[in-house]
Amino acid sequence: MLAGIPRPASVPVTRISDVVKHTATSVVTIERFIIEQEKLHPAATGELSGLLYDLALAAKMIANKVRSAGLADILGATDLENVQGERQQKLDVLANEIIIKALDHGGRLCAMASEEEPGIIDIPPNFPCGKYCLLFDPLDGSSNIDVNVPVGTIFSVVRKITPGSRGEMEDMLQRGRQQVAAGYVIYGSSTMLVYTTGQGAHGFTLDPSLGEFLLSHPNIRTPDAGRYLSVNDSYYTQWEPNVKNLMSYYRGQDGNRQPMSTRYVGSLVADFHRNLLGGGLFAYPANRRNKRGKLRLLYEASPLAFIVEQAGGAASDGQQRILDIQPTELHQRTPLFIGSANDVDAARKMLGDAKSASSVSAVGSVGA
């Protein structure tokens, strides 16, 4: 209504809610969805929403590079190694830089940490700092890109807890249950982003014709018991007996359950994504060579644990809930059992009980 000119009585007032309705044909972009989620928190400042937009933009940029990898000189390894001593792939380095440059100037972060970098990534002094920290694996499974296997990005967001404007190590080393957001992007036959802010897990598929992530999987729920087992059997001879017994149980070899179908891609995001939607378990146990496990707690295990719990699943290191582990170092590793709740619970019971029995036995020997 224009100022000073009353609306005719015969013209009804039209509200947005009368026009925009969630139907089977609704087009819900990730931006619209994030805005609607933000409305559930009247005190929200919009900083976290802006951070999620920036991550979605970075994902689009990485997806474009992944699609053109075979046509450009960005396949294969570099001459560099990351902090874990692993040979960096060209796309690893590129994805790492894309994420940093997409998020270092927005005034929403006080620091970042990447699986590819040895320490904290500071915000440049000419840019403002915000109240969040970002931890990420820029391109999980990147060694598979040469053979056209799906790869992914994993991210975790925590709130700054130290005084001052710059991020400190204490801000990074927070338990997984203190995350305010987490997500992953899978670059496969389609590009899909799944994230949570503690209000369920939601998936968005990139429409290349629009250049937009559209809501495709609202309120993802993973089955309580799954069909798929994802584990690298090449480590069988290095597993402890209790781990071997657990794998026999999943395969139904002890006669106590229907056997699970083995599906292992070798890209954590790809295996996790399939099991999240179809039900199942991803397992990367500790072994005699990697006694503390191999996957990274802060960049892989914790963010995926946050997502799977929001979808009704569970995640454990075989002894305790992943989200309860207190990190002590930036690149800490952990065993991981993640997926359908009943399947994870079986790992916790069999491995946890075995550890308890071993401890009791050791105490008895000392007492004797």
N, C-alpha and C positions, 0 to 999 in steps of 0.2 A: 504494500500500500504506500502510495506517495504521501509525503508530508502534507497535512492539511486537507487531503481529499479522502473522505470516508469511503470504505468499501461498500458497494451496493449490497443490500440485504439478500438479494437473490443469488449472489456468487458465494458458493461454499468455500470454507477455508480448507486448503489441501496441505496435509502434513507429509513430511518425507516418509514417515513410517507407513503412510497409506500407499505409497508408490513403491518403495524399496522393500520387498519381502523376500525371505529365503524360500525359494522353491527349487524344484529339480532343475530348472533352467537358469537359475541365478548365476551370474558371473561374479564371483567373490575373489577379488585380487588379494594378494598377501597384505598390501597396504590397507585395504578396507578392513580386513580381518583383524589386523593389529590394532587399528583405531577402535574397533568395536570391543576388543579385549581390554584396551586401555580404559574404556568407559566404566569397566567394572571396578576401577580403582580411582575414586574421586581425587585422591591426593597425588596421582601420577603427574610427573613433570613432562613426560614425553621423551626424556632422554633415552630410555631403554627402547622405546619404539623406533627412535631415530637410528639407534645402533643396529637394530634388526633390519631396517631398511638398507643400511650400508652393507650389511653382510649379504643380503639378497642381491645387491648390485655386484658385489665382489664375486658371488657365485655365478652370475650371468657372464661376467668377464672370463672367469676360469672355464666355464662350460664352452664358451666360444673358442678358447685356446685348445681345449681337449678335442673338440669336433674337428679342428683343422690340424691336429698334431701330425697326421700322416702326410699332410701337404706342405708342411713347413719344417724347418730344421729345429724342431723342439722335441724330438724323440731321443731316447737313449740317455746314457749317464754323462755326467760332467767329470772333471778331474778332482772335484771337491768331495769332502766327507762332512756329514753333519756331526752333531755333538755325540751321537751314539757310535760314531765310527763307521757309519753306513755310507756307501757311495750315493751321492745325491743325483737324482734324475733331473734333466733339464726342466721338466714341468714342475718338479718340486720347488726349484728355485724361483721359477716364474710365478707360481701360485702363491708362494710365500710373499713375494714382493707385491703382488696385486692386493692381497688382504691388508698388508701394512699400509700401503699408499691409499687404500680406500677408506681407512679408518683412523689414520693418525692425526687428521686435521679437523675433525668434526666437533671437538670439545666435549666428547662424551666419555673418552677413555683417559685414564691416568697412566696406563702402562699396558703392554702386551707381552705375551710369551708364546714362542712357537717351538714345535718339536724340532725344527730345523736350526734353531738359534741356541747358543750355549747359555745365555743369560736373559735378563729382563730386557725387553725392547722399550726404550724410553720414548716418550712423546717429544718431538722436536721442540726446542725452547721457544720458537716463534709461534707455536700453536697453543691454544688453551687446553687445560686439562679438565676432565670430568670426574665422575664418581664411580666409574666401573673399570674393571680389568678384563681383558680378553685373553684367553688361552686357546690355542688352535693347532690342529694338524692340517697343514695346507692341502696336502694331497695324499691321502691314505691309499696304499696299494699302487703307488705310481710306477713300480717296476713292471706292472701288468699292462701299462698303457701301450707298450710295443706290440702286444698281441691282442689288442682291442677288447680287453676285459674291463668291466666297470671299475671306476675308482671313485674316491669321494673326499669331501672336506668335513672335518669335525670341529665344533667350537663349543666353548664354555664361557659363561659370563658370571663374574662374581662382583659383589659390591666392595668398594674400598673400605678398609677397616682401620687404617692407620691415619694419624694426623698429617697435615701438610697436603700439598697439591700433587706431588709426584708419587707414583706407585712404588711400594717397597716389596721385598720378598715375602713378608708376612701377609700381604694382600693376596699374593699368588697361592700360598700354601694353606688354603682353606679346605675343610672337609667338603666332600661333594654335596652334602645336604644343604650347604650354604649357597649353592648356585642359584642365581635368579633367572637364568635362561641357559639353554643348551640346545644344540641341534646338529644336524649333518646334512650334507648335500651329496646325492649319488648321481654321478655322470654316467649314464648307461644308455639304453635305447631311448630313454627320455631323461631329462634332468629333473630331479625331484628334491625338494627341500622339506625336511621334517624338523619341527622345533617344539619346544615347550617352555613356558614360563611358570610352570606349576599349576596350570589349569587344563591339563590334558595334553596329549600329543597330537599334533595336526600336521597333515602333509599337503604340500603344494607342488603342482607339476608345471614346469615352464612351458608356456605356449610360444613356440618360436615365431609364429606369425604376428603375435602381439608384443612379444618381448616382455611378458608378464608372468609371474608365478600365480597360478589360479588354484583355489582351494579344491582339492580332489579327494582328500582322505581326512575328513573331520573326525575328531575324537577316536583315534586309532585304539583298538583293543586287541591285544594279543591273546591267543588261546591259553588256558591254564596249563595244558599239556600239549606238547608239540609233535610235529611229524618229522622234523629234520634235525640231524646232528651235524654240526660243522666243527671239525677238529682235524688237525694235521697229524695223520697216523705215522708220518716218518719219524716222529719222536718216540714211538712206542717202546723201543729198547731203553730209552732214557727215563721213562716214567717210573715212579715208585709203584709198588704192588697195589696200594689202595687206589691209585689213579687207573691202573689197568682194570681193576675190578669194577670201577665206576663205568668205564667205557664198555665193558662186557654187559653191564646192567642196561645201559642205553640201547645196546644192540640186541637185547633180549636173549643173550647167550646163557644167562643163568636161569631162564624160565620164569622170571618174575614180572615181565612186562612184554607188550608187543614191541618188536624191534623198530627203532627209528631209522629213517632213510638217511644215509650219509650224503651230505652236500657240502663241498668245501671249495670255495673260489680262490681264497688266498688274499682277497681284499676284505678287511674287516667290515667296512661299510656295506659292501655287497652282501656278505653273509648275514650280517646283522639285519639288514633291511628285509631280506627274504624271510628270515625267521620271525621278525617283528610282525609281519603281515600274515604269514602262514602258520606260525607257531613252531617253536623249536629251540634249540640250545646252541650257542656258540661257546666253544671251550678252548681255552689256551692255558693248560695247566703248567705249573712249574715243572722243571725236569732237572736231571742231574747236571746239565750244562748251564741252565738258567734257573738257579735255585730260587730267585725272587720273581720269577716270571719274566715275560718279555714285553708285554704291552705296557704303554705309558699310562700311569694313573690319571694324570691331570689332563692329558690331551685326548685320550681315547676312552678309558674305562669309566671315569666319572661322568662325562657328558652323556655317554650312551646309557649309563645306569640311570641317570635322571630321566631320560626319555622313556626307557623301558618300564620303570616304575610307574610313570604317569599313564602308561598304556596297560597297566595291570600285571606286568611281569616283574622280574627280580634280577639282581646282579650280586654276585659274591666272589670273593677270592678263594672260596672253599672253606673259609673259617668264619668270616664276618661279612656283613653288608658292605659293598663297595663305597656307598655314600657315607659310611661311618669311619672310614680310614682317615687318619690324620697324616697328611703328606709331610715329609721331612726334607725333601729335595725336589727341585724343579723338574727333573727328568726321572723321577722315581718310577720303577716298574712294578707290575703286579700280575699274579695269576688272574684269570678271568673266566667266570662261568656266568653267562648272561642270556636271558630269553624268557621262556615260559616259566611261570612261578613254580609249578610242581617239579619241573626238571631241574631247576636251580636248587630247589630245596633238597632234592635227592643228592646233589653234589655236596651241599653243606652237611647233610647228615652222614654220608659215607666218609667224607674226608675229615670233617670235624670230629666225628666219633673215633676215627682211626688215630687222629692226633691226640685226643684225650686218653685213649687206651695206651698209646705209646708213652705219654707223660706219666700215667699211673704206674706203668711197668718200670720206668726209669726211677721213680721215687721208691718203688719197692726194692729195686736192686741196691740203691744207696742205703736204704734202711737195713738190708740184710748184711 
